[in-house]
Amino acid sequence: MSPFLIQKPTLRDKKTAFKQWVLGASFRFSLLGLMVFLGVLYVVQTSAISTKGYEIRDLKKQVQDLEKENQNMQFSIANYSSLKSIQERLKGTGMVAVSDVQYVRLAGQAVAMK
């Protein structure tokens, strides 16, 4: 057979083939399946994001609580280490204040020798 006798599809033939393919059941079924898949994917992503939002909110609340507790502890430490607080706690130990302080003088200047 001669290559000139083989008919190539015309533009009209191509258009009608495309219309039949678009209007065909397999294309519509594939398109419907794709839409269902994308819908399910959208719902899954939306619920995952909202769940993460709740977790972030809970973690922020926990951070605020820990910062408040840290401030309270710093205040307690400052209050506990104040001179007035130390003097009040020393009264309960039974210690007395020193009245006559005596210093010891060493004979030489060197404390340790080689």
C-alpha positions as semicolon CSV with decimal commas, in nm:
position;residue;x (nm);y (nm);z (nm)
1;M;0,000;0,000;0,000
2;S;0,120;0,341;-0,088
3;P;0,176;0,606;0,182
4;F;-0,043;0,843;-0,018
5;L;-0,346;0,617;0,022
6;I;-0,335;0,622;0,402
7;Q;-0,567;0,893;0,524
8;K;-0,454;1,107;0,813
9;P;-0,720;1,222;1,060
10;T;-0,849;1,566;0,991
11;L;-0,906;1,841;1,245
12;R;-1,277;1,762;1,243
13;D;-1,204;1,397;1,317
14;K;-0,974;1,497;1,601
15;K;-1,242;1,727;1,751
16;T;-1,510;1,461;1,740
17;A;-1,272;1,206;1,896
18;F;-1,192;1,451;2,175
19;K;-1,563;1,521;2,238
20;Q;-1,636;1,149;2,255
21;W;-1,349;1,102;2,499
22;V;-1,467;1,393;2,723
23;L;-1,828;1,278;2,715
24;G;-1,729;0,914;2,770
25;A;-1,812;0,731;3,092
26;S;-1,450;0,651;3,179
27;F;-1,349;1,017;3,171
28;R;-1,644;1,123;3,385
29;F;-1,577;0,842;3,632
30;S;-1,208;0,942;3,653
31;L;-1,302;1,306;3,701
32;L;-1,550;1,216;3,975
33;G;-1,288;0,999;4,147
34;L;-1,037;1,284;4,134
35;M;-1,291;1,525;4,285
36;V;-1,376;1,283;4,567
37;F;-1,007;1,227;4,638
38;L;-0,934;1,600;4,652
39;G;-1,239;1,657;4,875
40;V;-1,126;1,392;5,123
41;L;-0,774;1,532;5,115
42;Y;-0,910;1,881;5,188
43;V;-1,112;1,758;5,487
44;V;-0,816;1,566;5,628
45;Q;-0,583;1,865;5,595
46;T;-0,837;2,103;5,748
47;S;-0,894;1,881;6,051
48;A;-0,518;1,830;6,096
49;I;-0,458;2,205;6,091
50;S;-0,736;2,273;6,341
51;T;-0,597;2,003;6,571
52;K;-0,253;2,166;6,554
53;G;-0,415;2,500;6,638
54;Y;-0,561;2,356;6,959
55;E;-0,225;2,203;7,051
56;I;-0,049;2,537;6,994
57;R;-0,305;2,716;7,210
58;D;-0,254;2,464;7,492
59;L;0,125;2,497;7,469
60;K;0,104;2,878;7,479
61;K;-0,112;2,854;7,792
62;Q;0,143;2,618;7,947
63;V;0,425;2,864;7,865
64;Q;0,232;3,149;8,029
65;D;0,171;2,939;8,341
66;L;0,540;2,845;8,362
67;E;0,648;3,208;8,319
68;K;0,413;3,313;8,601
69;E;0,547;3,034;8,822
70;N;0,904;3,141;8,738
71;Q;0,829;3,500;8,840
72;N;0,678;3,379;9,168
73;M;0,987;3,169;9,239
74;Q;1,220;3,461;9,163
75;F;1,020;3,678;9,402
76;S;1,038;3,408;9,669
77;I;1,415;3,373;9,621
78;A;1,466;3,750;9,646
79;N;1,247;3,767;9,955
80;Y;1,416;3,467;10,116
81;S;1,768;3,600;10,056
82;S;1,699;3,949;10,190
83;L;1,895;4,057;10,498
84;K;1,582;4,100;10,708
85;S;1,468;3,746;10,630
86;I;1,811;3,603;10,709
87;Q;1,824;3,784;11,043
88;E;1,478;3,657;11,140
89;R;1,576;3,299;11,054
90;L;1,900;3,330;11,254
91;K;1,704;3,419;11,569
92;G;1,546;3,074;11,568
93;T;1,882;2,892;11,554
94;G;2,000;3,006;11,896
95;M;2,315;3,179;11,767
96;V;2,437;3,498;11,931
97;A;2,607;3,801;11,780
98;V;2,983;3,842;11,832
99;S;3,073;4,134;12,055
100;D;3,455;4,126;12,067
101;V;3,630;4,034;11,744
102;Q;3,996;3,928;11,764
103;Y;4,220;3,886;11,462
104;V;4,522;3,657;11,444
105;R;4,842;3,799;11,293
106;L;5,090;3,570;11,129
107;A;5,462;3,622;11,193
108;G;5,566;3,633;10,829
109;Q;5,405;3,752;10,512
110;A;5,419;3,415;10,332
111;V;5,138;3,174;10,395
112;A;5,277;2,879;10,202
113;M;5,634;2,786;10,108
114;K;5,771;2,586;9,819
